[in-house]
Amino acid sequence: MCGFECVGGRGSRMMIRCAFDLIERKRAPGPHGLPVATRKMLAMIVGIAVSGAALAQPLGTQGRDFIYRVESGDTLFGLAERYMDSSDEWHVLQNQNHVPDPLHMPPGMVIRIPLKFIPVVASAAHVVFVQGDVRSNGSPVTVGMWLHEGARIEVASRGTATLELSDGTRITVPQNAVADIKRARVFAKSSLIDAIITVLKGEAESRVAPHGTGVGRFEMNTPTMVTGVRGTRFRVATTRQTSRTTVLEGKVNVDSSRRSSPTVITAGHGVAVSQAGTVSRQVNLLDAPIVDAPSGAVVGDSTSVHWAPVKGAVSYRVIVARDEAHTEWFSSQRVEAPTAVLTHLPEGHLTLVVTAIDASGFDGADAVMPISVRLHPAAPFAVAPVNGSKHFSDDVVFNWGAVGDAVQYELALSPDSTFSGDVRRLRTSETTVGRQVAPGKWWWRVRSLAANGTFGPWGTPGTFEMRRPGPTPLVSDEGGNTFHIRWDEGAGTQNGVAPSYRVQLARDMAFKAIVVDTAIQGNDVRMARPAPGGYFVRVANLDALKPTDSDADRQAAFSQPQYIEVVDYVRNSQGNAIQTESGLLRVGD
């Protein structure tokens, strides 16, 4: 009789042979065969013997069977111990797979293990990423939650949810999608996942077993299509008319929910299943677009990206993800032109994914590239000039809020909204600066500079308009019956036409009690001498005004009020002021 003394000198295969001899001699009728103590001892022996064998050959499921590809050193006893209820059940494997020698199986051989013999335990999906409005069975979904078997995930517009299973498998459910967790379990002995996700609306993307452990069962289905994974990355989408599967890495088995003959889809291909259950021919996925990479870091929360058109594409999907594996989507948009604007970008290292979509709705291969976004130091809050304001002046005061981690600021002033032309720049440590600015429409913005010399993003541009200010009036009082007011500008003509001005004389600085209000061409005006007393005078350049200007604009166009005093002079019989050696003689002198 071969006892356990054979373990020491003949190697692991001899050890297993002894174990099988013992099983054959002591097999007893009933569901368990061997006594419990014997089975435990044999399990320990086989566990020692196969400890050096690789465990990464699970291939998922086909129908009601778990599929395993044999590696060198595998035995039926070892597989039964690793996956099934009892190590005794190696006979089930031998009968189902027609294995003549349970100790000698050629590497690469496929072994089918009935799922009903594989014990499972309950598991759950871990929520690792949420963007926007995501709900499960009506309640908000947050990062850190565990979603159990039977949970439904509903993602609203502009939302995304990413679920992670126990082996690292990730399922990304993007906007406008609904999916059910039909099954969330693991194989009790090997911890391989046993999960089924059903996409009821929209689409979902999976990256399966990223650590190379293989899977027990992972299906991502629709109401009309069953997709069993044999690879690592694929997408599933469903509409009222059809369901689609696209395979990006590895292989998947696809069949209609109305039949049981799967089609193997390899990477770079896709198939569709109609509502009637018809599986289409495999289609080749479109090539990945060639994307112009952003030069350096994106400074600010928005940027634009461009790529070369892809032949056969009718639209493109543009994704910004938080992780390198692009399973956590900050945003997803579909565009028709080969360009997109990315907005509301978070700070940090992100992943940009651009995919071409064909006329049948199949997503092609991904163009993937890293992008870096910098949002600090933050842009200052602009205070003045107020956006859209008009300034009848030669200079303007710029003011913005202080930023805590900024050591300096840079002000940019441009005559166009793109800041691509003649841009005036000023670097300062102050938050208020004044500058002379020529008449015209201007755009301005400001950004912060950190102590390490890096700039943060530009603030939102503001616009303002500079107009020619009203000229400063000069009053000439020669003592006669007329009063003379003039100013330096406007002496000439433009295209033969003298400039137009408006002159006002009032008793008060607020110009509520106006005495004279007249419009003229040229740069001087003579008016009847007003009664003696104090007055305020101001002048507006009418050519600086526009028909659409408001009353407030028209008031702002005036020069600063100047105070003048009209003197009461002593006059002769002809009414002329009397001249003395010290000047004109005032009444009361």
Stockholm file with secondary structure:
# STOCKHOLM 1.0

chainA/1-589         MCGFECVGGRGSRMMIRCAFDLIERKRAPGPHGLPVATRKMLAMIVGIAVSGAALAQPLGTQGRDFIYRVESGDTLFGLAERYMDSSDEWHVLQNQNHVPDPLHMPPGMVIRIPLKFIPVVASAAHVVFVQGDVRSNGSPVTVGMWLHEGARIEVASRGTATLELSDGTRITVPQNAVADIKRARVFAKSSLIDAIITVLKGEAESRVAPHGTGVGRFEMNTPTMVTGVRGTRFRVATTRQTSRTTVLEGKVNVDSSRRSSPTVITAGHGVAVSQAGTVSRQVNLLDAPIVDAPSGAVVGDSTSVHWAPVKGAVSYRVIVARDEAHTEWFSSQRVEAPTAVLTHLPEGHLTLVVTAIDASGFDGADAVMPISVRLHPAAPFAVAPVNGSKHFSDDVVFNWGAVGDAVQYELALSPDSTFSGDVRRLRTSETTVGRQVAPGKWWWRVRSLAANGTFGPWGTPGTFEMRRPGPTPLVSDEGGNTFHIRWDEGAGTQNGVAPSYRVQLARDMAFKAIVVDTAIQGNDVRMARPAPGGYFVRVANLDALKPTDSDADRQAAFSQPQYIEVVDYVRNSQGNAIQTESGLLRVGD
#=GR chainA/1-589 SS CCCGGGHHHHHHHHHHHHHHHHHHHHCCSSSSCSCHHHHHHHHHHHHHHTTTSCCCCEEEEETTEEEEECCTTCCHHHHHHHHSSCGGGHHHHHHHHTCSCTTCCCTTCEEEEEGGGSCEEECCEEEEEEESCEEETTEECCTTCEECTTCEEEECTTCEEEEECTTSCEEEECTTEEEEEEEEEEETTTCCEEEEEEEEEEEEEEECCTTSCCCSEEEEEBTTEEEEESSSEEEEEECSSEEEEEEEESEEEEEETTCCCCEEEETTEEEEEETTCCBCCCEECCCCCCBCCCSSCEESSCEEEEBCCCTTCSEEEEEEESSTTCCSEEEEEEESSSEEEECSCCSEEEEEEEEEECTTCCEEEEEEEEEEEECCSCCCCEEESCTTEEEESSEEEEEECCCTTCSEEEEEEESSTTSCSSCEEEEESCSEEEEECCSEEEEEEEEEECTTSCBCCCCCCEEEEEECCCCCCEEECCSSSEEEEECSSCCSCBTTBCCEEEEEEESSTTCSSEEEEEEEESSEEEEECCCSEEEEEEEEEGGGCCTTCCHHHHHHTBCCCEEEEECCBCBCTTSCBCEETTEECBTTC
#=GC SS_cons         CCCGGGHHHHHHHHHHHHHHHHHHHHCCSSSSCSCHHHHHHHHHHHHHHTTTSCCCCEEEEETTEEEEECCTTCCHHHHHHHHSSCGGGHHHHHHHHTCSCTTCCCTTCEEEEEGGGSCEEECCEEEEEEESCEEETTEECCTTCEECTTCEEEECTTCEEEEECTTSCEEEECTTEEEEEEEEEEETTTCCEEEEEEEEEEEEEEECCTTSCCCSEEEEEBTTEEEEESSSEEEEEECSSEEEEEEEESEEEEEETTCCCCEEEETTEEEEEETTCCBCCCEECCCCCCBCCCSSCEESSCEEEEBCCCTTCSEEEEEEESSTTCCSEEEEEEESSSEEEECSCCSEEEEEEEEEECTTCCEEEEEEEEEEEECCSCCCCEEESCTTEEEESSEEEEEECCCTTCSEEEEEEESSTTSCSSCEEEEESCSEEEEECCSEEEEEEEEEECTTSCBCCCCCCEEEEEECCCCCCEEECCSSSEEEEECSSCCSCBTTBCCEEEEEEESSTTCSSEEEEEEEESSEEEEECCCSEEEEEEEEEGGGCCTTCCHHHHHHTBCCCEEEEECCBCBCTTSCBCEETTEECBTTC
//
